[in-house]
Amino acid sequence: DGSTRRRTSPVTVKKLTGAAALAAGDAHTCAVLTSGAARCWGGNVSGQVGDGTTARRTTPVAVAGLKNAVEVAGGGSHTCARLASGVVKCWGANREGRLGDGTTKTRTKPVKVRGGLTAVAIAGGATSTCAATATGVSCWGDNASGQVGDGGTTDAKGPRRVRGLRPPTAVDAGPLHTCAVLDGGAVTCWGANPFGQLGDGTDTTRASAVLVDGLSGPASAVAAGGHASCALMADQTVECWGENGSGQLGDGTRDDHWTAAPVDGLTDVEALTAGWDHMCAVLTAGTVRCWGLDTWGQLGNDEPTDAVDVPAQVDGITNAVDVAADGDHTCALLASGAVSC
């Protein structure tokens, strides 16, 4: 919004119209426009804003040379975009090879992911990236916790196939773990698991995918947070698993769950996102509800508290179509093409 002032209720992002897709990184945010261009703003120490500089941007700036984008994904200090052709381009920090261009060189402008990847969806973790394709999931970057999913822990400078996955319909990445919805609605996760965020009933880190246990039915989308994960179910309810010390599982308790449990009183959900320790959902009515950690006002209800353990309505948002969260901030894409954060 042109400042660095903390906001505990939504403010309109300046100099941004015609937004069609949205993604949040740890300290930056990006939007794809209806024209296929992209705009980013926020922290830019590693070039994750993509304008060819490392200068912090308090209002949106154009990502250099990016055309025909349809989706964007934010990581810890990097960003990736999926083009209409299925090509993936990334920019920003590149330690461990998270940009997928075969190097570990930081890039302040987009570079193409190598290997002929044709993606249908993308997701950015803190230090890794994943892409869903017509035949499975491929990941690259940091693999110390098995978040690349290839069965090992060696970093990948280019895409590697996640072992044992049939075609996915959705994918999302937390800082050190990734989850995907498979054709048929099952959910599978891999990577770090100290708080049960993989949902397989254990706290064992997995270098290949395992099925989430306890889901009540088929899922349509998944959101992976810092140490917790949630699934949007086909009946438009939400179920979560993992760490719950800040109420991020939304069940009215602070008890961790290593298998899926329903979010309290949440129905008619259209879209779902996960920050580090908070979750948010868009309802069919266009309102947004959030739960979990709120020390920076990331729940958007103008009354920040330590944490909220059941969904609370975000102030002043009545026409949202999507929502994006990461780190300690949240943004909503409005039906008008504007963005509020």
N, C-alpha and C positions, 0 to 999 in steps of 0.2 A: 504493500500500500504506500510505498515511498518513504517509509520510516523503519526503524528497528525497535519500535515500541511494542511490548507484549500486548496482545489483544485477547480478552477473555470472552468476547462475543464476536460474531463474524463481521468483517469489514470487506468491502469490495476491492478486488485487485484492480489497480489502475492500468490504463493503456492496454486493455485486453478485451476484445470482442470476438464473437464467432468461435468460441472454444467448443470442441467436439469430444475431446478426451483429456483426461487429467491423470497425473501421477505425482507422488510426493517422494522425495529423497530425505535423507536424514536432516539436512538443513537447506534444502532447495526444493523447488516445485517446478513442474513443466506442464504445458498444455499443448495439445495438437489442435490446430484450427481447421475449420471446414475447408480451407484452401489447400490443406496438406502441409502447410508450414508449421513450425513449432516455436513456442516462446517459453523461456525459462527465467527464473529469478531466485535470489537467495545467495547462500554461500557458494563461493566459486574458487576456492583456493587451489583446487585440482583441475579447474576448467570444466566442471560438471554442468555449468550453464550453457556451454557450447558456443559462445560468441567469439571465440578466438583469443580470449583474455583470461586472466585470473582475478579480475576485479569483482568485488561483491556487487550484486545488483539488487536494488530495493524495489524495482519495478520490472516488468517483463521486457526481455530483449530477444531478438531473433536468433535462433540456432543457425549457425553459418552453413549455407549451402544445402540445407535439408529440404527436400521436396517430396510430395506424395506420401507423407506420413499418415498412418491411421491409428497408431497406438504408441504410447510412450511409457517407459518404466524407469523409476528412480531407484538408485542404490545408495550406499553410504556416501560415496563421493564420486559417483559416476552415473551416467544416464544412457539409456538405449532407446531407440525408436524402431518400430516395425513399419516398413513401407508397404504400399498396396500390393507390390509384387511378392511380398514375403521376405525380402531382403531385410537384414537387421544391421543397423549402424549404431555405434556406441561412441561415447566421449567422456573424458574426465580421468580420474585416477586409474592406473592400470597395473598396480602391484598385483602379483599373482596371476596376471593375464585376464582380468575381469572384463576387458573390452573385446576379447576374442579375436584380435587381429594377428595373433601369433607372436606378439611382443609383450614387454612389460613397460613400454614407454607411455607416459602420460600424454593425453591428447586433448587439446582445447577446442577441437572441431571434430565432427563425426568421421569415423572410419568404419569400413565395412567389416563385419564379422566374417572370418574366413570359412572355407569348407563347403560352400554352396548351400548354405542353410536356407530353407524355405519355411518360414515360421507362420503360425496361425495365431499365436499369442506369446507374450514375453513377460518376464518377471525379473526384478532386480533385488538381489540380496545385499548385505553390507559390503561384501567383497567378492561376490560371484553373480552370475547371470544365468538364467534359464530361458529356453524357448520351447514351446509346444509346436510339434509338427504333425503332419497327417499320419505319421507312423509311430510317434512316441515323444519323448522329451530329451533334449540335449542341453547340457550345462557346461559352463566354463568359469575359470577363475580359481579363487581360494578353495581348497578341498581338505583343509586340515581336520574338519569335522565331518567329512563325507558328504558335504552339501552338493557336490557335483553328481553324486549318485552312481558312479561307475564301478563301485565295489572296492575302491582304493582310497588313498588319502594324498595322492600326488596332485599338485596344482595342475590346472589345464589352461594353456594359452589359446586354445581353440575348442570348439564344441566337442563334447563326448556324450555318447548315449547313456541315459539312465537305464540301469539294468532292469529287465523284467517288466517293463510297462507296456500295456496295450494302449491304443490311441487315446489321448486325453481330450477333454472338452474345456478345461480351464487349468490354470497354473498360477501360483503365487509364491513369493519367496520372503521369508523373514531374514533377519541378519545372518543366521547360521543354519537355517533349515528351509526346506522347500516342500510344498504340498501340491498335488494335482488331483483333479476330479477326472475319473476315467469314464469312458463310454459305458452307460448303465448306471452311473451315479455313485459308485464306490469312490472313496477318497484314500489316497496313499501319500505318505510323507517319507522324507529321508534327511539325514544330517544330524546336527546336535540335538540331544534329548535329555538334558539334566533335569528338566521339570515336567517331563512327559508330553512335550509339545508335538511329538510324532503320533501320539494317540494310540499306541499299540499295547498299552497297559504296562509298559516298562519305563525305566529311565536310561536305557541303553542307547548310545549313539549308533546310528545305522548309516553305512556307506552305500546301501542300496535300499530301494523302496520297500516299505511295509504298509499293510492296510491299517487304517484307523478302525478301532474297535468301538462298539457301542452306539453307532449312528442308528437312528430310528428308521431311516429309509434312504432313498437316493438323494444325493446332493446335486446342486446345479453350479455352485461356485465355492471358492475357498479363499480364506484370508489368513496369512501367516504373519504373526507378530513377533515381538522379541523373544518371549519364552512361552507363548500360547498360540493356538490356532483356532479358527472358527470356520464352520461350513454353513453356507446358505442352502437350506433344504428345498426340495421340490415343492413342498407345501408352504413355502415362504416363511418358515420359522428359521431360527438359527441355533446351532449346537456348537459348543466350544470345549476345548481340552487344553491342559498344560498348567502353567503357573497362574495363581489367582491371588497373590498377595496384595494386589491393588484392585481387586474386583473385576479384572479384565475378562473373566469368564461369564460375568453377568447373571449369575444364578442367586445373588443375594447373600453369598457367603464369601469367605476369604480362604476356602479350602482348595488346594490343588486337586486336579482331576487328571489321571493318566489315560482316561477314555472319555468319549464324548458325553456331554451333559447339556440339557436345553437351557437357553437363555431365558430368564424370567419375563413372562408377559410380552414377548416380542413376536408380532405377527405381521403379515402383509409386507414383507421385506422384499425390496427390488434389487438392492445392491449392498455390498459389504466391503469394509476395508479394515486393516489392522495397522496401528501404530506400534511403537515399542511396547508400551504397557497400557494401551487403550484401544478400543474397538468402536466403530461407527457403522450405522446402517441407514440407508435411504428407504423410506416407506412408500407405498403406492400413492399416498396422499401428497407426496413431495416434501414431507418433513424429514428431519434427520434426528436420530437418537444415538447417543454415545455413552460409553461406560468404561470404567477403569481409572487409571491415574489422571489427575487433573491439576497438578501443581503449577502448570504453565497456562492453564485455561484452555487446554486442548479439547475439552468436552464442549466448549462453546456456549455455556449457559449463564455467563456473566457473574457467576457466583463460585469462583474456583475454590475447591477444597482439596484435601489430600487425595481422595479417591471416592468413586461412586460405584457401588457393586450391583446396580440394576440400571437398565437403560434410562437416560434422561434426555429430554428434548433440547435440541440446539435452538438458541434464541433466533427468531426472525427469519428462519429459512422455511419457505412454504412451497417452493417450486423446484426442488433439487431433482436431478436425474442420475447423479453419480456422486461419489465421495472418495477422497484419497487422503490417507494418513501415513505418516512415518515419523520417527523420532518423537518430538513433542508438539507437533502442529497438525492441523486438519484443514482441508479445503473441500468445498462443495461446488460441483458443476451445476449451474442452473439451466432451466429450460430455455432461457433467453440467450444462452451462450456466454453469459458472464460467469465469473468465478468469485466466491467469497471464502475467506480464510480466517 
